[in-house]
Amino acid sequence: MTGLRISVAVHAHRRLIGEALAGYLSGRPEFAVVGHTVEWPDLVTLCGLGPPDAVVVDLDTDLSDALDWFRRFNALFPSVRMLVTYGSLTPQELSSAVEAGISALVPYARGIAALLHPLRRAPTPVRRSADGGRLTGREREILVLMSSGHNVAEMATLLDISPRTVESHKRRIYTKLDATSQARAVARAAALGVLDRRPTANRRGPERAAATHVVVCGPPGCLVDDVMNQVLATDPLIAERAEGPQMWRRLPEWRSRRSVTVLVAPTPLDWRFAALLDAPLVLVPAPDGGAPDVALARAAAVVPPEHIARDIAAVVTVVASGYLVVDTTHRLDSPWGPPELSGREREILRSVALGETVRQTARSLGIATKTVENLQSRLYRKLGVRNRAAALAVAYDLGLVDVTDQAQ
């Protein structure tokens, strides 16, 4: 293999599974994850921006529902290897999958590490010629800066290019993402998994990334037992229970390790311990729903009690990789319902969608910069996010912002 990494796209209707797969593969030095999608048309769009070497698809539906998409994808991108993970398939279904152009089938029972061998068999990546539909490295940089709310002048200064060049890149980005506004472009990029939400300075090699230490904290009971059982059964997660006086004695040791804290129906004392541990936090609230505002302000992810068996291991894996888990489906189904935004918060959201800076928002609304910052923080808490890109992705999915008439 050359110095080039194997490029991989991930597709899963279950958003958390897709995030977990993308996070796991991103931690391996031989792979470069170009994006992760939930809907089939988005996968086609993502690959149209530049076909990867391989696509990993999580098959969570009947094979018959997906076969047509497999055939269409293979016809559009015949050089892209498609690897499918599945729960159970009959011999006849396996034969149909192969006929549809699937390169490899990996059963769930073999675990996530079983994907590595067939992925490594993907053709050695080569430098492809320039392609009009591919997002270039510069365009990805522009997208990230757009998602952070920088204006053209600021982007030009940061990238040491002219404002006219920035405008040219933005126009090409809009064309490639079929967007008519900055907000729509950022929302589309977030939906395609193009915007990397992990802090790159903290990337670790596969050995460190493969050993995630999980501290489970909360009152004794069946919920804590369920979390411990699911985490302990998932390789390569390592779980320890924090309870009694020993949790305080071991606090220095746990602080020095690469840990994720899982708070289960936490008491005020548990919250205090989590603050001292200062590790990425996953919250499993009490069955009555708990306090969503506090949870979303301090947790990187929230897993409802009824979804422990399905989601907790995947969520912990994603959070350990530096992701903030944003799942609008759960939010719509949650007992709290979609967030209710005040008129001022909607104005702040519209400003974010327009790509305005905090100072520009303050001027346009006639309020203090500090007030804008406070309103924006409150808006992020309600949406369960911590940055502009995630806020736009969630707001767009929930229909809270209209991006069709905000051309820039």
N, C-alpha and C positions, 0 to 999 in steps of 0.2 A: 504494500500500500504506500502511496506517496504521502507528502506532507499535507495534502488536502483531506478534509474530513468528509464523511458521508453525510449528505444533507437528508433530513427526514422531516416529513409532515405527519401530524397525528390527527386522527379523526375519531371522535367518540360522541354519541348522542348524550351520554352521561357526562356532563361537564367536568365533574370532579375526577372521573377516571381519566379523561383526556389530559387534564392538568397534571395528574400524577405521572402518567406516561411521559409527558413532555418534560416534566421536572427531572424524572429519573434519567432519561436519555441525555438531557442537557448536561448532566453531571459526568458523563462519559467523554473522555477527550477525543474519541474517534468519531463522534457524531456532532452534527450541528442541526438543531431543531429550527426549522424555518417558520413554523407556525402551528397552531392547533385549532381545529374547527369543530362545530357541533352539527351544522346542517350540510347536506351533500352539496348544494349549490355553492356554499362558501368554500368547500374543499376544491371544487373545480376552479373557482376564482383564485384561490391561493396558489394552486399549481400553475394557473395561467400566468401568474406574475413571475414565474420561473420554475419549471418542473424540478422537483427534488429528485434525489437518487432513489428514495423509497418512501412509501406511505404506510403507516401503521393504522389499521382500522380495528376498533373494538366493536365486535358484532354482538349487540345486546337485543336484537330482534330476530324474528324468523328469517332464515336465509332467503326464502322466497321473496321477502320484502326488499332485500338488498341486492339481489342478483342483477336486476336491470341496471342499477347504478354501477355495479362492478363492471358490467360489460361496456357501459357508456364511458366510464372512466378509462378503461383499458384502450378503447378506441381513440380517445382524445390524447392519452399520454402513454403510448405503447412502450416507451423506454423506461417508465417508472415501475419499479417493483412494488407490488402490493402485498403486505403481510397482514393477516387477519387473526385476531385473538377471539376465541369463542368458548362457550360453556359446553355445549353438547351438539354433535352433528351425527346424522346417520351416514353409513357408507355411501348411500345414494347422494346425499347432500354434499359430502366431501367431493364426490366426483363432479357434481354440478359446479362447485366452487372453483375447482381446477379448470374446468371448461370455460368459466367466466373470466379467466385470466389472472387468478390469484396465485402469487408466487409461493407463498408459504402460509400454513395454518398452524397456529400455536394454541393448544388448549389451555384454559385457565389453570388446570391442575398442575401444569409445569412451572407456573410462577412467572413473574415479570422478567427474571434473568434469562429465561428461555428465548426471549426475543433477540438477544444479542447475537447468537450464532447466525441465524438467517439474515439479520441486518448486515453483519459483517461480510456476508457473501454478496452484498449488492455490488454492482460493477464499480470498479475504482473510479471515483469522480474525476472529471476532466474539466478544464476551464472552458466554459461554453462561450460562444461568440455573443456579442451584444444582442439583446432581444428587446424589441420595442415594448413588450408587456412586462418586462422584469423590473422590479424595484431595485434601483442601484443602491450601493452603500451610502452615497450622499443623500439620496431620497429618503432612505430609512432614518438618517440623522435628522433631516428636515422634519420628518413625521414625529420623531420623539420630541423635538423642540416645539413643534406645533401643539402636541398633546400637553406640554408643560405651560402653554399660554404665552410663549414668546412671540413678539411681533416680528415683522420682516427685518427691521433695522437691527434688532437684537440678534436675530439668527445670523444675519450677515456678519456682525461683529464677532460672534462666537465662533463661526466657521471660517472667518477671514476670507469672505467672498463678497461680491457686490450685492446690494439689494435687488438689482435687476436679475442677477443669477438666481437668487432665492425665489423670486417670483416665477421664473421659468421652471424651476424645480417643482414649485407648488402646482403649476398648471399641469405638468406631466403627471404628478401624483394624482390629481383629480381625475385625469383621463384614465389612468391605469386602475383606479379604485372605483370608477364610475360614480364619482362624487361631484356635487355642485357647490360644496361649501367646505370650509375647514372642519366644522363640527362633524359633517358626514364622513369626511376622509378619516378623521381620527377614530370615529365610531366603527367604520368598516375595518380599519387596521386592527383595532382592539378585538373585533369579532373574529378576525382571521388569525389572531394570536401572533401578529407581526410585532407588536410592541412588547419588548422584553421588560417584565416587571421586576426582575431580580436585580439586586445590586451587584454589578459585575465585579467590583473590587473584592467581593467576598467569595468568589467562585473557588471551589475546592476540587481536588482530584477525586477519582472514583472511590478510592479506599476510604477517605474521610467521609465522602457523601454517602457511602453505603452503610455507615454505622451511625444511625440517628438515635440519640438517647432521649427517651420520653419520660417525663416526670408527671405522674397522674395524681392529682390532688383533689380531695373532696370528702364529704362525710361518708362513712362506711355504708354500703348498701348495694343493691343489685345493679344500679347504673354504673358505679365505679367498677364492679366486678365485670360487667359487660365490656367496658372500655379496656380493662386490663387483658381480658381474654382475647379480644380482637387484635390488640397491639402485639401481645406476646406471640400470637399465631402468625404474625406477618414478618417474614424475613425481608430486610435486615434491621427491623426496628427493635430497640432494646428498651424495655419498660421497667420502671421502678415506682413503687407506691410511696407517696409522701404522706405520712400520718404520724401523729404523736410527737413526742420530744425529739425523736431521731431526725425528723425532717428539718429541724432548725440546726441540729449539729452537722448535718450533711449539706447544708446550704452552700458553704464555700466550695465544696467539691463539685456540686452540681453547677454552680456558676461558672466554673472553669471548663466545663464540657460543652460540646455542641448539643444543646438540649432544646426540646420543645415542651412547653407546659400544657397539660390538658386539665382544665378546671371543670369538675363535674358537680353540678348543683352547688356552687361554691357558697360558703359562708363569708362574712366580712374578714375573718381571720385568713381564709384561703386566698382572698383577693390580696391581702397584705403580703402573704408569703410569695405570691406570684410577682408582685411588684418588686420585691427584694431579689427574686431569682432573675428577673430582667431577661427573660427568654421569650421567643415567639409564642403566642398564646392561642390555644384552641379552646373554645367554650362549649360545654354541653350543658345547657340551662336545665333548671328543674322542669318537670312536666307541666307546671302551671304557666310556663313562659318566662318567668323571671323578669329582669329589667333590660329590655332590648337596647335602650340608649346607652347604658353603661357597657353592655356587652360589645356593641358595635364600635364604641369609642376605644376600647382597650384590646379587643381580640382581633387576631388575623383571620379567624374563621369561626363560624358558629354552626354546630352540628346538632339538630334536634334530637331528643332522646330516641325517638322512633327510627332514626336513621343511623344509629350507632353501628349496627352490624354491617350496613351497606357502605357507609362513607368514612368512618373514623380513621381507618388505616390510610386510605387514599389522601384524606385531608391533611393528616400529620405529615405524610411524605411531601406534599405540595408546600406546606408552610415551612418545613425544614429547608426547602430549596429557596426560600425567600419570597414566595408568592403571597399576596393577599388574595384569599379565596373569595371570589364574587360569584354568587349563584342567584340570578334573578328568579329562577324557577322556584327555588325554596322560598324566596321572599314573597312571591305571589301566593304561595300555598301556606305561608306561616300564619299563626294566629294573630300576628300584628298587622298583616295585610300590607299593601303598598304604602310607602311613606306619604304622609300628608305634609305638603310644603306650604309655607306662608307665601303671601304675595311677594315679599322682599326676597325670600329664598328662591322663588322662581325667577326673579330678576337676576339674582346672582348666578343661577344655573344658565340662564340665557347668555349672560356675559361670558361665562366659561365656554359655552358652545361657540361664541363668536371669537374666542381666542384672546380676549382682552386681558391685560395685566390687572393686578389688584389696584394699582394707581389709576389706570384708565377707568376701571369700574367705579371707583370712588368719585372721579370727576363727573362721569356720565350720570350717576345717581345722586350726586350732590351730598355725599356722606363722607365721613372720615375713613381713611385707609384702615385704621384699626377696626372700625365697625365692619368693613368688608371682610377682613380676615376672620373676625369672629363669626360672621354669617356663613362664610365659606366653610369654616370648620364644622359648624352645626349642620350644614347641608351634607358634608361628607359623612358625618356620623349617621345621619338619617338614611343615606344611601348605602352605608356599610362599606365605604371605600376610603382611601387615603391619598389619592392623587387625581389629577384632572382626567387622565385617559380612562381610568376605571369609572369615574363619575359619569363621563359621557356615555360609556358603553352601557352602564346600568340605566341611566336616564333614557337613553334611546330605546332599550329593550322594553322599558316600562311605559313608554309613550309620554314621558314627562317633558320632553323638549322636541320642538319641531325644527328639524334641520333642513327642510326642503327649500326654504326661502332665504337662507342665510349665506348667499354666495359671497365669497371673498377671493 
